[in-house]
Amino acid sequence: MTMLRDPSVKYSAFPQVPLANREWPGRVTTTAPIWLSTDMRDGNQSLIDPMDAEKKARFFDLLVRCGFKEIEVGFPSAGATEFDFISGLVKNGRIPDDVTPQVLTQSRADLIRTSFDSLEGAKTAIVHVYNAVSPAWRKIVFGMEMDEIKGIAIEGAKQLRDNAARLPGTDWRFEYSPETFSTAELDFSIACCEAVMDILQPTADKPIILNLPATVEASTANIYADQIEYFCKNLSNRDRAIISLHTHNDRGTGVAAAELGLLAGADRVEGCLFGNGERTGNTCLVTIALNMYTQGVDPELDFSNIDEVIQTVEYCNNLPVHPRHPYGGELVYTAFSGSHQDAIKKGFAARERQNDERWEVPYLPIDPADLGRSYEAVIRVNSQSGKGGVAWVLEQDKGLKLPKKMQASFSHVVQALADQTSRELGAEDIWHAFEGQYLTTEAKRFQLVDWSETHSGADRIFAGELTIDGTPRSVSGRGNGLMSSVIAALSESGGPVMDIVDYSEHAIGQGSNVQAAAYVECRTPDGKSLFGCGLDTDVATASVRAILSAANGV
């Protein structure tokens, strides 16, 4: 079989929502929603090898450290392993007072009773009941009419009410999901939810959670937002309900759907860290939270050490976080392209001149340091890189601040090395290339042994002990400054004739171990530019070494 040239014979466009005067497009998110991590339930059931008790405990502790206040800890009616883990969290005092555990169950009396039993003794807990309501499920899976489906929801609500009365030692809260909401008739979903509310009698002080899942993402994100706004506007006693979102990523827009759903009036988001979940996954809570953060909104979740979060998630899920995953991936703050590197380097240089903390660095929507990432990995060098990237690596790794023309000259050396090796070049590779080009004197024509300087009127006289072409030589030269006298000494000793075009210097490090870096650009009579660098604890000696370095480039 091949793809159809006319897919409309098999697939229908998703219908629009009859929503007049929609308001969500003009809204802005200003506060964090209520977050619910379902990593230990929805995420866990989608793993090739579900988490054992040790991994679930580790994941639970991670979620607590990240700041989640509501955590779906499992599906206790699924079996003894799930039940024992959940009841163990309660009995062993593992649940902080400000964290509410949640469990999920189908709308069946025996399963609901087991779910309550698993959380007996908890300070507060949420029991989440669901039943599918969409036409495909009614017709294909259940063979039921609308009234029968609504009856399942009503019976589930009665079981929630009665079991809460049976175990009064816990502050019970209730959540109901009209499962497959995004592909169901909106008015029918509202009718099911209102029927549940009629049984449970929520109040504004103790509202019910109504979760509206995009169980299978089947439309563009704007249509899901329309569905949420329609639901919120047409639900009776809206003030007695927390509207929760549970988006999946079948179309690749699970994050967008959740973000637009919040604009449409929702209060809560369910999802998983880094988007784990059935098929293409649940919405990624890390991405939504950090998207808010980059807009100046406190997400009330803490990902200050995102690498630790990733390591724990990868260990517990036995699934890798993609290197391009937003905010967390290994490569998301990394630039290989020369033009990208140059822009980022200039952005960081501009920050050093700023008088405020406002973040404005090209290609980086967030400061990697806020998430515990170092700047060293921001720019990496391969055959696509340019002068800015090479200069950045040397500055970050060795503290060298190469002048722009020298950056361009040395980048050709690095480019040739990258082409030759056909791989990414690390900081050590670049440093060895820089040493070989400018600093190492072994096998080079001019090597410094010792030197001194005297004054004769306005002139300065350089006297040096050099090794020239392998032979020790005493040389001297006169000029109006130290560097011009060194150039004169070289010229009079058979070295190249050069003029100084540019010179700069800076300190590397601080305190008693500070070192000086000197850079020089010289030009020969035929117009060739020669670049040199010298390093020494004495700035004058660094300058002498820089001149000799340039002369060795002839």
C-alpha positions in Angstrom: 0.0 0.0 0.0 1.2 3.5 -0.7 0.0 7.0 0.4 -3.2 8.0 -1.2 -3.2 10.9 -3.7 -6.6 11.9 -2.4 -6.5 11.2 1.4 -10.0 12.8 1.8 -11.6 9.5 0.7 -10.2 7.9 3.9 -9.6 10.8 6.4 -12.0 13.6 7.3 -11.0 17.1 8.3 -11.6 17.8 12.0 -14.8 19.9 12.5 -14.5 23.4 13.8 -15.9 24.3 17.2 -19.1 26.5 17.1 -17.4 29.2 19.3 -18.4 32.8 18.7 -16.3 35.6 20.0 -13.4 33.4 21.1 -11.3 35.1 23.7 -8.2 32.9 24.1 -6.2 34.4 21.2 -5.9 37.7 23.0 -4.9 36.4 26.4 -1.4 36.1 27.9 -0.2 33.6 30.5 0.8 35.4 33.7 0.7 32.7 36.3 1.7 29.1 36.6 -1.0 26.4 36.4 -1.5 23.6 38.8 0.9 20.8 37.7 0.2 17.1 37.8 3.0 14.7 36.9 1.7 11.4 35.5 5.1 10.0 34.9 4.6 7.2 37.5 1.2 6.2 35.9 0.7 7.3 32.3 4.4 7.5 31.7 5.1 4.2 33.4 2.5 2.2 31.6 4.1 3.2 28.3 7.6 1.9 29.1 9.0 -1.3 27.5 10.1 -2.3 31.0 7.9 -0.6 33.6 9.6 0.9 36.7 10.2 -1.4 39.7 9.7 -0.1 43.2 13.2 1.3 43.5 12.9 3.3 40.3 9.4 4.5 41.2 10.7 5.7 44.6 13.6 7.5 42.9 11.2 9.1 40.4 8.8 10.2 43.2 11.6 11.9 45.1 12.8 13.7 42.0 9.3 15.1 41.4 9.1 16.3 44.9 12.5 18.0 44.6 11.3 19.7 41.3 8.3 21.2 43.2 5.4 19.1 42.0 2.5 19.3 44.5 0.2 16.8 42.8 1.7 13.5 41.6 -0.2 10.6 40.0 1.6 7.8 41.8 0.0 4.8 40.0 -3.0 2.6 39.1 -3.4 0.6 42.3 -6.1 -1.7 41.0 -3.7 -3.0 38.2 -2.0 -5.4 40.6 -0.3 -6.0 43.9 3.0 -4.4 42.9 1.3 -1.1 42.2 -1.0 -1.3 45.2 1.9 -2.1 47.6 4.1 0.7 46.3 1.4 3.3 46.7 0.2 2.1 50.1 3.9 2.0 51.2 4.4 5.7 50.3 1.6 6.5 52.8 2.5 4.0 55.5 6.2 4.9 55.4 5.6 8.7 55.6 7.2 9.3 52.2 4.7 11.9 51.1 5.3 15.5 52.2 2.4 17.3 53.8 2.3 19.8 50.9 2.2 17.0 48.2 -1.1 15.4 47.2 -0.9 11.8 45.7 -3.3 10.9 43.0 -4.4 7.5 41.7 -6.3 6.6 38.5 -9.1 4.0 38.1 -11.7 3.1 35.6 -15.3 3.7 36.6 -15.9 0.3 38.2 -17.0 -0.3 41.8 -14.3 -2.9 42.7 -11.5 -0.9 41.1 -12.6 2.3 42.8 -12.7 0.6 46.2 -9.2 -0.8 45.7 -8.0 2.7 44.7 -9.3 4.3 47.9 -7.8 1.5 50.0 -4.3 2.1 48.5 -4.3 5.6 49.9 -6.0 5.0 53.2 -4.3 7.1 55.9 -3.0 9.8 53.6 -3.4 13.3 54.8 -5.1 14.3 51.5 -5.5 12.4 48.2 -7.1 12.6 44.8 -9.0 9.7 43.2 -9.3 10.0 39.5 -12.1 8.2 37.7 -12.5 8.1 33.9 -14.7 6.6 31.2 -14.5 7.1 27.5 -17.3 9.1 25.9 -16.5 9.6 22.2 -18.6 8.2 19.3 -15.9 5.7 18.2 -15.7 4.2 21.7 -19.5 4.2 22.2 -20.0 2.5 18.8 -16.9 0.3 18.4 -15.7 -0.6 21.9 -18.7 -0.6 24.1 -21.7 -0.8 21.8 -23.6 1.6 24.0 -25.8 4.7 23.6 -25.1 8.1 25.2 -27.4 7.5 28.2 -25.5 4.3 29.0 -22.2 6.0 28.8 -23.4 8.8 31.1 -24.7 6.2 33.5 -21.2 4.8 33.9 -19.9 8.3 34.8 -22.8 8.7 37.3 -22.1 5.3 38.9 -18.4 6.1 39.2 -19.3 9.4 41.0 -21.5 7.5 43.5 -18.6 5.2 44.2 -16.3 8.1 44.8 -18.8 9.6 47.2 -19.5 6.4 49.1 -15.9 5.3 49.5 -14.9 8.8 50.7 -17.5 8.4 53.4 -16.2 4.9 54.2 -12.6 6.3 54.9 -13.2 9.7 56.6 -9.6 10.0 57.9 -8.3 11.3 54.6 -9.3 14.6 52.9 -10.5 13.2 49.7 -10.6 15.1 46.4 -12.1 13.9 43.2 -11.2 14.0 39.5 -13.3 13.0 36.6 -12.2 12.6 33.0 -14.6 12.3 30.1 -11.9 10.2 28.3 -11.4 10.8 24.6 -12.9 14.3 25.2 -11.1 15.9 22.2 -12.9 13.6 19.8 -16.3 13.6 21.5 -19.3 15.9 21.2 -18.7 18.9 23.4 -22.2 19.1 24.8 -22.2 15.4 25.7 -18.9 15.8 27.6 -20.4 18.7 29.5 -23.5 16.7 30.3 -21.4 13.8 31.7 -19.3 16.2 33.8 -22.4 18.0 35.1 -24.0 14.7 36.0 -20.9 13.8 38.0 -21.0 17.2 39.7 -24.6 16.7 40.7 -23.6 13.6 42.6 -20.5 14.9 44.3 -21.7 18.4 45.0 -18.4 20.2 44.8 -18.1 23.8 46.1 -15.9 26.7 45.2 -13.8 26.0 48.3 -13.5 22.3 47.5 -13.9 22.0 43.7 -13.9 18.9 41.5 -11.1 18.4 39.0 -12.5 18.0 35.5 -9.8 16.6 33.2 -10.3 17.1 29.5 -7.9 14.7 27.6 -6.8 14.9 24.1 -6.4 11.1 24.4 -5.4 11.0 20.8 -4.4 14.4 19.3 -6.6 14.6 16.3 -6.7 18.4 15.5 -4.7 21.5 15.4 -3.9 23.1 18.8 -6.3 26.0 18.1 -9.2 23.7 17.8 -8.4 22.1 21.2 -8.2 25.6 22.7 -11.7 26.3 21.2 -13.0 23.1 22.8 -11.6 24.2 26.2 -13.1 27.7 26.0 -16.4 26.3 24.8 -16.4 23.9 27.7 -15.5 26.6 30.3 -18.2 28.9 29.0 -21.0 26.4 28.9 -20.3 24.4 32.1 -22.8 25.1 34.9 -21.1 26.1 38.2 -17.8 26.7 36.5 -16.5 28.2 39.8 -16.8 24.7 41.4 -14.5 23.0 39.0 -10.7 23.0 38.3 -10.3 22.5 34.5 -7.4 20.2 33.8 -5.7 19.4 30.5 -4.1 16.1 29.5 -2.7 16.5 26.0 -0.9 13.9 23.9 1.5 14.5 21.1 0.2 12.4 18.1 0.4 15.5 15.8 3.6 16.9 17.5 1.7 19.8 19.1 1.0 18.5 22.6 2.8 21.4 24.2 1.1 24.0 22.0 -2.3 22.5 22.7 -1.7 22.7 26.5 -0.4 26.2 26.3 -3.4 27.4 24.2 -5.7 25.4 26.5 -4.5 27.4 29.4 -5.2 30.6 27.5 -8.7 29.2 26.9 -9.4 29.0 30.6 -7.9 25.8 32.0 -6.3 25.8 35.5 -4.2 22.6 35.5 -1.9 20.6 33.3 -1.1 16.9 33.4 1.9 15.5 31.6 5.3 13.9 31.9 8.9 15.0 32.2 10.4 15.2 28.7 7.2 14.0 27.1 7.2 10.3 27.9 3.9 8.5 27.3 1.9 6.3 25.0 2.6 6.5 21.3 4.3 9.8 20.6 4.0 10.8 24.3 2.3 13.1 26.7 2.9 16.8 26.8 6.3 17.7 28.1 6.0 19.5 31.5 9.6 20.7 31.4 9.0 22.4 28.0 5.8 24.1 29.1 7.3 25.3 32.4 10.5 26.7 30.9 8.5 28.3 28.0 6.7 30.3 30.8 10.0 31.0 32.5 11.4 32.6 29.3 8.4 34.9 29.3 9.1 36.1 32.8 6.6 33.9 34.5 7.6 31.8 37.5 6.5 28.2 36.7 6.9 27.3 40.4 8.9 24.2 39.3 12.6 24.0 39.8 14.9 22.7 37.0 18.0 24.4 38.2 20.0 21.2 37.7 18.4 19.9 34.5 21.2 17.4 33.9 20.4 15.6 37.2 16.7 15.6 36.2 17.6 14.0 32.9 19.9 11.4 34.4 17.2 10.3 36.8 14.5 10.2 34.1 16.7 8.3 31.7 17.6 5.8 34.5 14.0 5.2 35.6 12.5 5.1 32.1 15.4 3.4 30.4 14.7 5.7 27.5 17.1 8.5 26.3 16.2 12.2 26.2 16.7 13.2 22.6 19.7 15.5 22.2 17.5 18.1 20.5 14.7 18.0 23.1 13.8 21.6 24.1 15.8 22.9 27.0 17.1 19.5 28.2 18.7 17.9 25.2 22.5 17.7 25.1 22.8 19.9 22.0 20.0 22.5 22.4 22.4 25.2 23.6 25.2 24.2 21.1 26.1 26.1 18.0 28.3 24.5 15.3 27.5 27.0 12.5 30.0 29.8 12.1 27.3 32.6 11.8 25.4 31.3 14.8 28.7 31.1 16.9 29.6 34.6 15.9 26.2 36.0 17.0 26.3 34.1 20.3 29.8 35.3 21.0 28.8 38.9 20.4 25.7 38.4 22.6 27.8 37.3 25.5 30.3 40.2 24.9 27.4 42.6 25.0 26.1 41.2 28.3 29.5 42.1 29.9 28.7 45.7 29.1 25.1 45.7 30.3 24.0 47.4 33.4 21.1 45.0 34.1 20.3 41.3 34.0 18.0 41.4 31.0 18.7 38.3 28.8 19.3 39.0 25.1 21.7 36.6 23.5 21.0 35.6 19.9 20.0 31.9 19.4 19.6 31.3 23.1 16.1 31.9 24.4 17.2 31.0 28.0 20.4 31.4 29.9 21.9 27.9 30.1 23.3 28.8 33.5 19.8 29.0 35.0 19.4 25.3 34.3 22.9 24.4 35.6 24.5 24.2 32.2 28.0 25.7 31.6 28.8 28.1 28.8 31.7 25.8 27.7 29.3 23.6 25.7 27.5 26.5 24.0 29.8 26.6 21.0 31.4 23.5 19.6 33.7 23.4 16.6 33.5 21.2 13.4 33.9 21.8 9.7 30.9 24.2 9.7 32.3 26.5 12.3 33.8 29.9 11.9 36.2 32.3 13.6 33.8 33.3 16.3 33.4 29.7 17.5 37.1 29.0 17.6 37.7 32.3 19.5 34.9 31.4 21.9 36.4 28.0 22.8 39.9 29.5 23.4 38.4 32.3 25.6 36.3 29.9 27.6 39.0 27.2 27.9 42.2 29.2 28.2 41.1 32.8 28.8 42.6 34.0 25.5 40.8 37.0 23.7 42.1 36.9 20.2 41.8 40.1 18.1 39.3 39.8 15.2 41.9 39.5 12.4 43.8 36.9 14.3 40.6 35.0 14.8 40.0 34.9 11.1 43.6 33.8 10.4 43.6 31.0 13.0 40.1 29.8 11.9 41.7 28.6 8.6 44.1 26.4 10.6 41.2 24.9 12.6 39.1 24.5 9.4 41.9 22.5 7.7 42.2 20.3 10.8 38.5 19.7 10.9 38.4 18.8 7.2 41.4 16.5 7.8 39.9 14.7 10.8 36.3 14.7 9.7 35.1 15.1 13.3 34.1 17.6 15.9 37.1 19.3 17.4 37.3 19.6 21.2 38.9 22.4 23.2 42.1 20.3 23.5 42.3 19.9 19.7 42.0 23.6 19.2 44.5 24.5 21.9 47.1 22.1 20.5 46.6 23.7 17.1 47.0 27.2 18.6 50.1 26.1 20.4 51.6 24.7 17.3 50.8 27.7 15.2 51.8 30.5 17.7 53.4 29.3 20.9 55.6 26.3 20.4 59.1 27.3 19.3 60.5 23.8 18.8 61.6 23.4 15.2 60.8 27.0 14.6 63.4 29.5 13.3 63.4 31.9 16.3 63.5 30.8 19.9 63.9 33.1 22.9 66.5 32.2 25.5 66.9 35.5 27.4 66.7 39.2 26.8 67.3 42.6 28.4 66.6 46.2 27.5 68.5 49.4 27.9 67.8 53.1 27.1 69.9 55.4 25.0 68.2 58.8 24.9 64.8 58.4 23.3 65.8 55.0 21.9 65.4 51.6 23.5 67.9 48.9 22.8 66.9 45.2 22.8 69.7 42.7 23.6 68.6 39.1 23.2 69.9 35.6 23.4 68.1 33.7 20.7 68.4 30.4 18.9 68.1 31.1 15.2 67.8 28.1 12.8 69.2 25.9 15.7 72.2 28.1 16.4 72.6 30.2 19.5 72.9 33.9 18.6 73.3 37.2 20.4 71.3 39.9 18.7 70.5 43.5 19.3 68.3 46.2 17.8 67.4 49.8 18.4 63.9 51.4 18.2 61.6 53.9 19.7 59.9 51.1 21.8 60.5 47.6 22.9 58.7 45.9 20.0 60.3 48.0 17.3 63.7 47.3 18.8 63.0 43.5 18.7 61.9 43.8 15.0 65.1 45.7 14.3 67.2 43.0 16.0 65.5 40.3 13.9 65.9 42.2 10.7 69.6 42.8 11.3 70.1 39.1 12.1 68.6 37.7 8.9 65.1 37.6 10.0 62.1 39.0 8.2 61.5 42.7 7.7 58.2 43.6 9.4 56.1 46.5 10.5 53.7 46.4 13.4 50.1 46.9 12.4 48.3 46.1 15.6 49.1 45.2 19.2 46.9 44.2 22.2 47.4 42.6 25.5 45.3 41.4 28.5 45.7 39.5 31.8 44.7 35.9 32.2 43.5 34.9 35.6 43.8 36.8 38.9 46.0 37.1 41.9 49.7 36.0 42.1 49.3 33.5 39.2 48.1 36.1 36.7 49.6 35.7 33.2 49.9 38.2 30.4 48.8 37.4 26.8 50.2 39.6 24.1 49.0 39.6 20.4 50.6 41.3 17.5 49.8 41.7 13.8 52.8 42.5 11.6 53.1 43.1 7.9 55.9 42.3 5.5 56.9 44.6 2.6 55.0 42.4 0.1 51.8 43.0 2.2 51.6 39.6 4.0 50.0 39.7 7.4 51.7 37.8 10.2 50.1 37.1 13.6 51.8 36.2 16.8 51.0 35.5 20.4 53.1 35.4 23.5 52.3 34.2 27.0 54.3 35.0 30.1 54.0 36.2 33.7 55.8 39.3 32.5 53.9 41.4 30.0 57.1 42.7 28.3 58.4 39.2 27.8 55.0 38.2 26.5 55.3 41.0 23.9 58.8 39.8 22.8 57.5 36.3 22.4 54.6 37.6 20.3 57.0 39.3 17.9 59.1 36.1 17.6 55.8 34.1 17.1 54.9 36.4 14.2 58.4 36.1 12.7 58.1 32.3 12.8 55.0 32.5 10.6 57.0 33.7 7.6 
